[in-house]
Amino acid sequence: MRYKHHFVDKKSVVAGVSRSCLMYLCCVSNAYENMSREELVTQNQQLHFSVAQLRAELNQIKRLIYGSKSERFVPSNSSSQSVGIGS
């Protein structure tokens, strides 16, 4: 098997990868092989858009956690404002 321009044994490539993960990768690989070029381009654009959205969301969460005090979410310690789960 050729992997990243190096010849490696199949067993060393799949070592540590779960069987269900390998089955999923095979199914995804087969699905992409059956797609036309236009479908692949559309799928690629959708995936790039999803990645951009997730990066923006991650940056917003990082700002909430690690940002300056004006950007950070600081929960109040007031017991009168706390809401219990299931209440």
KOLKOL-156770 format. One record per residue (C-alpha): x, y, z; residue in three letters. Coordinates in steps of 0.2 Angstrom, whole numbers, plus 5000, padded with zeros to 4 digits. Each point is the difference from the previous one (the first is absolute). Layout:
XYZALA
...
This chain:
500050005000MET
500750174995ARG
499750145013TYR
500650184999LYS
501449944987HIS
500649875012HIS
499749814999PHE
499349935016VAL
499249855006ASP
498150005001LYS
500049945018LYS
501150145006SER
498850134992VAL
498449925008VAL
500849975017ALA
499150085014GLY
498550054989VAL
498349925005SER
499149894988ARG
498550115000SER
501150154995CYS
500749904986LEU
498349954994MET
499450185000TYR
501650054990LEU
499649874987CYS
498250054998CYS
500550184998VAL
501449964988SER
498749904990ASN
498850145000ALA
501250134993TYR
500649884987GLU
498249994993ASN
499850195000MET
500250114984SER
501250145000ARG
498750135002GLU
499349915015GLU
501749995008LEU
500350194997VAL
498450045008THR
500349885015GLN
501850085002ASN
499250185000GLN
498749945013GLN
501449935011LEU
501150164998HIS
498550105006PHE
499749895015SER
501850015005VAL
499950194999ALA
498450005011GLN
500849885012LEU
501650115001ARG
499050165003ALA
499049915014GLU
501649945008LEU
500850174999ASN
498450075009GLN
500149875013ILE
501950035003LYS
499650195002ARG
498749965013LEU
501149895010ILE
501750084998TYR
499650184994GLY
500250165009SER
498850045014LYS
498950104989SER
499849854988GLU
500049865013ARG
498449925007PHE
500150015019VAL
498649905008PRO
499250085015SER
500249925017ASN
498350065007SER
499049855006SER
498450094996SER
500450004982GLN
500649824999SER
498849884991VAL
500149825004GLY
499849864987ILE
498349934999GLY
499250155009SER
